[in-house]
């Protein structure tokens, strides 16, 4: 099974790129973040024509997440939109069971600036999400948690650790939540393999950040042991950040061998 996470930074703006990418990369499950569209405007027809079924949890202008699965896979069940028990006006989480695998797609709060109300909201959101993941982990042997986590877990995931020290996405508090998720038995599949140094998944649009490779690795695929043990690769599709009107994020794909 191939599972991809991709923050498209507006599916309206990136619809053609998403279609072309999926034609060239027939993944089994595609999880999208930052749709920036209401569910009524989600392009189900496009994905249906490509042989996929889509579940979305959108909102106008901001946020939004989706789980898109191949039609030849079992129909998704036990669908959850939002973090159960956490009151939130923002569409940032969606989950579904695909066959025997539980898939959770997250668009974690950015946090804007340390000390701000948005950063406090991020920490509250992360705490609620952690409690939810604890319950999901206890319930599902095969669990994969993917998305734009807006957390660079280590200095190796940052182009300039000194400059980013103590900044949002790289704070001790945020990294502690990432480590709590790993402590649940969720493996960072990217780090299961030797990777090229300075491999990132997000680059700012400004100041030639992408050509200069001034990026962060904030898009992740975490997997429970039953899946992590069968993971054969995890890679960032850096080429998708190139070209005309790209997202500021690149897709990240993990491959899991069949049992």
C-alpha positions in Angstrom: 0.0 0.0 0.0 1.2 3.5 -0.9 0.0 6.3 1.3 0.8 10.0 0.5 0.3 13.1 2.5 0.3 16.5 0.8 -0.6 20.0 1.9 -1.9 21.5 -1.4 -2.3 25.0 -0.1 -5.7 25.4 -1.9 -7.1 22.6 -3.9 -8.8 25.2 -6.1 -5.4 26.6 -7.1 -3.7 23.2 -7.2 -6.6 21.1 -8.8 -4.8 20.5 -12.1 -1.5 19.8 -10.3 -3.2 17.3 -8.0 -4.9 15.6 -10.9 -1.7 15.3 -12.9 0.3 14.1 -9.9 -2.3 11.4 -9.1 -2.3 10.2 -12.7 1.5 9.8 -12.5 1.5 8.4 -9.0 -1.2 5.8 -8.5 -1.0 5.8 -4.7 -3.6 3.8 -2.8 -4.4 6.5 -0.3 -3.9 10.3 -0.7 -4.4 12.5 2.3 -4.7 16.3 1.6 -4.5 19.3 3.8 -5.3 23.0 3.5 -8.1 22.5 1.0 -9.3 26.0 1.5 -12.8 25.0 0.2 -16.2 24.0 1.5 -17.3 20.4 1.1 -19.9 21.5 -1.5 -17.1 22.6 -3.8 -14.9 19.6 -3.4 -14.1 18.1 -6.9 -15.4 14.6 -6.3 -16.0 14.2 -10.0 -12.3 14.6 -10.8 -11.2 12.0 -8.3 -14.0 9.6 -9.4 -12.7 9.9 -12.9 -9.3 8.9 -11.7 -10.7 5.9 -9.9 -10.8 7.2 -6.4 -13.4 7.9 -3.7 -12.9 11.1 -1.6 -13.9 12.0 1.9 -13.6 15.7 2.8 -13.9 18.0 5.8 -13.7 21.5 4.5 -14.4 25.0 5.3 -14.5 28.3 3.4 -11.1 30.0 2.7 -9.0 28.2 5.3 -7.9 24.7 6.5 -9.7 21.6 5.3 -8.6 17.9 5.0 -9.4 14.9 2.9 -8.8 11.2 2.6 -8.9 9.9 -1.0 -8.8 6.1 -1.6 -8.7 3.9 -4.6 -12.0 2.5 -5.6 -10.6 -1.1 -5.6 -10.0 -0.8 -1.8 -12.7 -1.5 0.7 -15.1 1.5 1.1 -13.9 3.6 4.1 -15.9 3.1 7.3 -16.0 4.6 10.8 -15.5 8.1 9.4 -14.7 10.8 11.9 -14.5 14.5 11.2 -12.8 16.7 13.8 -11.2 15.6 17.1 -13.9 13.9 19.1 -14.8 15.9 22.2 -12.8 19.0 21.2 -14.8 22.0 20.2 -13.2 23.5 17.2 -14.5 25.7 14.4 -11.6 24.8 12.2 -11.6 21.7 9.9 -8.3 20.1 10.7 -8.7 16.3 11.2 -10.4 13.5 9.4 -10.2 9.7 10.0 -11.5 6.6 8.3 -10.8 2.9 8.4 -9.7 1.5 5.0 -9.8 -2.3 5.0 -7.9 -3.2 8.2 -6.0 0.1 8.4 -7.0 3.2 10.3 -6.0 6.4 8.5 -5.9 9.7 10.3 -5.2 12.9 8.3 -4.2 16.0 10.3 -3.6 19.6 9.5 -2.0 20.8 12.7 -2.4 24.4 13.8 0.6 26.6 12.6 0.7 28.7 15.8 1.9 31.9 14.2 4.2 33.1 16.9 5.3 31.8 20.4 3.3 33.6 23.1 0.4 34.4 20.8 -3.2 33.2 21.3 -2.8 31.1 18.1 0.2 29.4 19.7 -1.9 28.7 22.9 -4.6 27.3 20.6 -2.0 25.1 18.9 -0.9 23.6 22.2 -4.6 23.0 23.3 -5.2 21.4 19.9 -2.2 19.1 20.2 -3.1 18.0 23.7 -6.6 17.0 22.5 -5.2 15.3 19.4 -2.7 13.4 21.6 -5.5 12.0 23.8 -7.5 11.0 20.7 -4.5 9.3 19.2 -4.0 7.4 22.5 -7.5 6.0 22.1 -7.1 5.2 18.4 -3.8 3.5 19.0 -5.4 1.3 21.7 -8.2 0.4 19.3 -6.4 -0.2 16.0 -3.4 -2.5 15.5 -2.8 -0.9 12.0 -2.8 2.8 12.4 -1.2 5.5 10.2 -1.3 9.2 11.1 -0.3 11.5 8.4 -0.4 15.2 7.5 1.1 18.6 7.8 2.0 18.6 11.5 3.6 22.0 11.5 6.4 20.6 13.7 10.0 20.0 12.7 10.8 17.2 15.1 14.6 17.6 15.3 17.3 20.0 14.2 18.0 17.6 11.3 14.7 18.7 10.0 15.6 22.4 9.8 17.8 24.1 7.3 19.2 26.5 10.0 18.6 25.2 13.5 20.2 28.2 15.1 18.0 30.7 13.4 14.8 28.6 14.1 15.7 27.8 17.7 12.7 28.7 19.9 10.6 29.7 16.9 7.2 28.3 16.2 7.3 24.9 14.5 10.6 24.1 16.4 9.9 24.9 20.0 10.5 22.4 22.8 6.7 22.3 23.5 5.8 21.4 20.0 8.5 18.8 19.6 7.4 17.2 22.9 4.0 16.5 21.4 5.6 14.8 18.4 7.7 12.7 20.7 4.6 11.8 22.7 3.1 10.5 19.5 6.2 8.5 18.7 6.1 7.1 22.3 2.7 5.7 21.5 4.5 3.3 19.2 4.0 5.4 16.1 7.2 5.3 14.0 8.4 8.3 11.9 8.6 6.2 8.7 10.9 8.8 7.0 13.6 8.2 9.7 13.4 4.4 9.3 15.7 4.8 6.2 18.9 6.5 5.2 17.9 9.8 3.8 19.8 12.6 2.0 20.9 15.3 4.3 18.8 18.5 4.2 15.7 16.8 3.0 12.6 19.0 3.7 8.9 19.0 2.8 8.1 22.8 3.0 9.8 25.9 1.7 8.6 29.4 2.1 7.5 31.1 -1.2 9.7 34.1 -0.2 13.4 34.9 -0.5 14.2 32.1 -2.9 13.8 29.6 -0.1 13.2 26.7 -2.4 16.1 27.2 -4.8 18.3 27.7 -1.8 16.8 24.7 0.0 15.9 26.7 3.1 13.2 24.4 4.2 11.7 22.4 7.1 10.4 18.8 7.3 7.0 19.3 8.8 4.9 16.8 6.7 5.0 13.3 8.2 3.8 9.7 8.0 3.7 7.9 11.4 2.8 4.2 11.5 2.1 1.7 14.2 4.4 -1.3 14.5 2.2 -3.6 12.4 2.6 -1.2 9.5 6.1 0.3 10.3 7.6 -3.2 10.2 6.4 -3.5 6.6 7.4 0.0 5.4 9.8 -0.3 2.5 10.4 3.4 1.8 9.3 6.9 2.7 10.3 9.8 0.5 9.6 13.4 -0.3 8.6 14.2 -3.9 10.7 17.4 -4.2 10.0 17.8 -7.9 6.4 18.6 -7.2 7.5 21.8 -5.5 8.9 22.9 -8.8 7.2 24.4 -11.8 4.2 26.7 -12.2 2.0 27.5 -9.2 3.3 24.8 -6.8 2.1 24.4 -3.3 4.7 25.4 -0.8 4.7 21.8 0.4 5.8 18.6 -1.4 4.0 15.3 -1.2 5.5 12.6 1.2 4.8 9.0 0.3 5.3 5.9 2.4 5.2 2.4 0.9 4.1 -0.6 2.9 4.6 -4.2 1.7 1.7 -6.6 1.7 1.5 -9.2 4.5 
